[in-house]
């Protein structure tokens, strides 16, 4: 007697299950990658805004302030517009006590010689953290992904 060629129902279910597991793993990986890109972009934009504020202090020859609002997770750009950070991103700031107008606002001041009061702005998403460091002596702005450094 000849046996029919083909797949059993059990074999078909096993293949469908494996395809589902692979699709879930890929979608999780893509989602994590997109979140990382979004946070990298936000930290780069924040660093760019800080550098622009420093440049304005040098060009205009007068002190410029950069304000960070931890309550609304936003900062003020040169045009005094409120720039919100992407959802799911937490913001904190470490700056001089004298440069904190209230309990939820941090300020970094840039001076005409390029120096600043210095500080650190931390962007957090889950277990990942980015630090935007501002040197007090030179006013240099640097972004550091601390998650990469810890691995």
BAFILO-947943 format. One record per residue (C-alpha): x negated, y, z; residue number from 1. Coordinates in Angstrom, 3 decimals, padded with zeros to 6 digits. Layout:
{xx=X | yy=Y | zz=Z | seq=NUM}
...
***
This chain:
{xx=000.000 | yy=000.000 | zz=000.000 | seq=1}
{xx=-001.348 | yy=003.427 | zz=-000.935 | seq=2}
{xx=-001.544 | yy=006.160 | zz=001.673 | seq=3}
{xx=-000.334 | yy=009.696 | zz=000.799 | seq=4}
{xx=-003.010 | yy=012.387 | zz=000.684 | seq=5}
{xx=-002.589 | yy=015.576 | zz=002.714 | seq=6}
{xx=-002.792 | yy=017.022 | zz=006.189 | seq=7}
{xx=-000.887 | yy=015.983 | zz=009.249 | seq=8}
{xx=001.143 | yy=018.452 | zz=011.213 | seq=9}
{xx=-001.365 | yy=018.235 | zz=014.059 | seq=10}
{xx=-004.257 | yy=019.162 | zz=011.764 | seq=11}
{xx=-002.328 | yy=022.139 | zz=010.405 | seq=12}
{xx=-001.537 | yy=023.390 | zz=013.917 | seq=13}
{xx=-005.194 | yy=023.071 | zz=014.932 | seq=14}
{xx=-006.296 | yy=025.171 | zz=011.935 | seq=15}
{xx=-003.645 | yy=027.831 | zz=012.631 | seq=16}
{xx=-004.738 | yy=027.970 | zz=016.290 | seq=17}
{xx=-008.397 | yy=028.430 | zz=015.294 | seq=18}
{xx=-007.477 | yy=031.207 | zz=012.841 | seq=19}
{xx=-005.493 | yy=032.954 | zz=015.598 | seq=20}
{xx=-008.395 | yy=032.772 | zz=018.054 | seq=21}
{xx=-010.818 | yy=034.134 | zz=015.449 | seq=22}
{xx=-008.445 | yy=036.989 | zz=014.552 | seq=23}
{xx=-008.050 | yy=037.939 | zz=018.224 | seq=24}
{xx=-011.822 | yy=037.959 | zz=018.758 | seq=25}
{xx=-012.375 | yy=040.148 | zz=015.693 | seq=26}
{xx=-009.633 | yy=042.603 | zz=016.657 | seq=27}
{xx=-011.046 | yy=042.932 | zz=020.192 | seq=28}
{xx=-014.520 | yy=043.571 | zz=018.792 | seq=29}
{xx=-013.228 | yy=046.198 | zz=016.357 | seq=30}
{xx=-011.211 | yy=047.932 | zz=019.094 | seq=31}
{xx=-014.251 | yy=048.121 | zz=021.382 | seq=32}
{xx=-016.375 | yy=049.413 | zz=018.503 | seq=33}
{xx=-013.870 | yy=052.152 | zz=017.666 | seq=34}
{xx=-013.705 | yy=053.274 | zz=021.297 | seq=35}
{xx=-017.485 | yy=053.468 | zz=021.408 | seq=36}
{xx=-017.599 | yy=055.530 | zz=018.217 | seq=37}
{xx=-014.920 | yy=057.871 | zz=019.567 | seq=38}
{xx=-016.851 | yy=058.458 | zz=022.791 | seq=39}
{xx=-020.144 | yy=058.923 | zz=020.949 | seq=40}
{xx=-018.462 | yy=061.540 | zz=018.762 | seq=41}
{xx=-016.966 | yy=063.317 | zz=021.792 | seq=42}
{xx=-020.328 | yy=063.443 | zz=023.597 | seq=43}
{xx=-022.045 | yy=064.733 | zz=020.440 | seq=44}
{xx=-019.406 | yy=067.451 | zz=020.002 | seq=45}
{xx=-019.784 | yy=068.447 | zz=023.654 | seq=46}
{xx=-023.573 | yy=068.626 | zz=023.280 | seq=47}
{xx=-023.143 | yy=070.697 | zz=020.107 | seq=48}
{xx=-020.882 | yy=073.147 | zz=021.944 | seq=49}
{xx=-023.471 | yy=073.480 | zz=024.724 | seq=50}
{xx=-026.253 | yy=074.103 | zz=022.179 | seq=51}
{xx=-024.117 | yy=076.724 | zz=020.418 | seq=52}
{xx=-023.514 | yy=078.494 | zz=023.736 | seq=53}
{xx=-027.263 | yy=078.523 | zz=024.424 | seq=54}
{xx=-027.939 | yy=079.890 | zz=020.937 | seq=55}
{xx=-025.400 | yy=082.685 | zz=021.486 | seq=56}
{xx=-027.092 | yy=083.669 | zz=024.741 | seq=57}
{xx=-030.416 | yy=083.969 | zz=022.916 | seq=58}
{xx=-029.001 | yy=085.782 | zz=019.864 | seq=59}
{xx=-026.835 | yy=088.240 | zz=021.818 | seq=60}
{xx=-029.421 | yy=088.734 | zz=024.549 | seq=61}
{xx=-026.871 | yy=088.196 | zz=027.293 | seq=62}
{xx=-025.728 | yy=085.415 | zz=029.589 | seq=63}
{xx=-023.141 | yy=082.986 | zz=028.209 | seq=64}
{xx=-020.983 | yy=080.626 | zz=030.285 | seq=65}
{xx=-019.881 | yy=077.107 | zz=029.400 | seq=66}
{xx=-016.898 | yy=075.976 | zz=031.485 | seq=67}
{xx=-015.804 | yy=072.367 | zz=032.011 | seq=68}
{xx=-012.370 | yy=071.569 | zz=033.456 | seq=69}
{xx=-012.325 | yy=068.130 | zz=035.092 | seq=70}
{xx=-008.584 | yy=068.279 | zz=035.814 | seq=71}
{xx=-007.577 | yy=068.581 | zz=032.152 | seq=72}
{xx=-010.650 | yy=066.719 | zz=030.799 | seq=73}
{xx=-011.559 | yy=069.631 | zz=028.559 | seq=74}
{xx=-014.105 | yy=072.380 | zz=028.006 | seq=75}
{xx=-014.057 | yy=075.907 | zz=026.590 | seq=76}
{xx=-015.943 | yy=076.548 | zz=023.361 | seq=77}
{xx=-017.512 | yy=079.837 | zz=022.216 | seq=78}
{xx=-014.154 | yy=081.109 | zz=020.944 | seq=79}
{xx=-012.744 | yy=080.469 | zz=024.441 | seq=80}
{xx=-010.541 | yy=077.716 | zz=023.008 | seq=81}
{xx=-009.709 | yy=074.758 | zz=025.203 | seq=82}
{xx=-011.165 | yy=071.576 | zz=023.640 | seq=83}
{xx=-009.615 | yy=068.392 | zz=025.074 | seq=84}
{xx=-011.527 | yy=065.119 | zz=025.191 | seq=85}
{xx=-010.024 | yy=061.952 | zz=023.681 | seq=86}
{xx=-007.528 | yy=060.012 | zz=025.800 | seq=87}
{xx=-009.011 | yy=057.412 | zz=028.117 | seq=88}
{xx=-012.156 | yy=059.424 | zz=028.668 | seq=89}
{xx=-012.944 | yy=060.774 | zz=032.139 | seq=90}
{xx=-015.050 | yy=063.888 | zz=032.624 | seq=91}
{xx=-017.141 | yy=064.937 | zz=035.602 | seq=92}
{xx=-019.745 | yy=067.649 | zz=036.049 | seq=93}
{xx=-022.699 | yy=068.179 | zz=038.334 | seq=94}
{xx=-023.757 | yy=071.803 | zz=038.492 | seq=95}
{xx=-024.875 | yy=074.393 | zz=041.003 | seq=96}
{xx=-022.315 | yy=075.016 | zz=043.761 | seq=97}
{xx=-022.388 | yy=078.753 | zz=042.928 | seq=98}
{xx=-021.299 | yy=077.889 | zz=039.372 | seq=99}
{xx=-018.076 | yy=076.194 | zz=040.399 | seq=100}
{xx=-015.272 | yy=078.779 | zz=040.302 | seq=101}
{xx=-012.844 | yy=076.243 | zz=041.825 | seq=102}
{xx=-012.612 | yy=072.566 | zz=042.782 | seq=103}
{xx=-011.946 | yy=071.351 | zz=039.220 | seq=104}
{xx=-014.127 | yy=073.656 | zz=037.123 | seq=105}
{xx=-017.854 | yy=073.366 | zz=036.579 | seq=106}
{xx=-019.939 | yy=076.006 | zz=034.828 | seq=107}
{xx=-023.314 | yy=075.954 | zz=033.148 | seq=108}
{xx=-024.793 | yy=079.380 | zz=032.438 | seq=109}
{xx=-027.263 | yy=080.044 | zz=029.633 | seq=110}
{xx=-029.625 | yy=083.025 | zz=029.785 | seq=111}
{xx=-031.156 | yy=085.191 | zz=027.015 | seq=112}
{xx=-034.552 | yy=083.485 | zz=027.368 | seq=113}
{xx=-032.952 | yy=080.082 | zz=026.572 | seq=114}
{xx=-033.039 | yy=078.769 | zz=030.136 | seq=115}
{xx=-029.929 | yy=077.744 | zz=032.030 | seq=116}
{xx=-028.589 | yy=076.886 | zz=035.451 | seq=117}
{xx=-028.774 | yy=073.248 | zz=034.332 | seq=118}
{xx=-026.407 | yy=070.425 | zz=035.048 | seq=119}
{xx=-025.037 | yy=067.097 | zz=033.961 | seq=120}
{xx=-021.717 | yy=066.350 | zz=032.324 | seq=121}
{xx=-020.669 | yy=062.707 | zz=032.569 | seq=122}
{xx=-018.207 | yy=061.085 | zz=030.167 | seq=123}
{xx=-016.828 | yy=057.755 | zz=031.354 | seq=124}
{xx=-014.740 | yy=055.145 | zz=029.597 | seq=125}
{xx=-014.274 | yy=051.909 | zz=031.506 | seq=126}
{xx=-017.740 | yy=050.670 | zz=032.428 | seq=127}
{xx=-019.509 | yy=052.823 | zz=029.821 | seq=128}
{xx=-021.046 | yy=056.169 | zz=030.712 | seq=129}
{xx=-022.627 | yy=058.966 | zz=028.740 | seq=130}
{xx=-024.576 | yy=061.807 | zz=030.343 | seq=131}
{xx=-024.967 | yy=065.158 | zz=028.650 | seq=132}
{xx=-027.948 | yy=066.641 | zz=030.480 | seq=133}
{xx=-028.835 | yy=070.329 | zz=030.395 | seq=134}
{xx=-032.351 | yy=071.246 | zz=031.504 | seq=135}
{xx=-032.467 | yy=074.309 | zz=033.773 | seq=136}
{xx=-035.943 | yy=075.364 | zz=032.641 | seq=137}
{xx=-035.595 | yy=075.111 | zz=028.863 | seq=138}
{xx=-031.833 | yy=074.858 | zz=028.368 | seq=139}
{xx=-032.414 | yy=071.708 | zz=026.287 | seq=140}
{xx=-029.290 | yy=069.580 | zz=025.830 | seq=141}
{xx=-029.691 | yy=065.813 | zz=025.636 | seq=142}
{xx=-027.110 | yy=062.999 | zz=025.376 | seq=143}
{xx=-027.936 | yy=059.713 | zz=027.121 | seq=144}
{xx=-025.867 | yy=056.511 | zz=026.837 | seq=145}
{xx=-026.597 | yy=054.996 | zz=030.254 | seq=146}
{xx=-024.926 | yy=051.699 | zz=029.340 | seq=147}
{xx=-027.659 | yy=050.984 | zz=026.800 | seq=148}
{xx=-030.335 | yy=051.944 | zz=029.312 | seq=149}
{xx=-028.937 | yy=049.521 | zz=031.930 | seq=150}
{xx=-028.954 | yy=046.471 | zz=029.617 | seq=151}
***
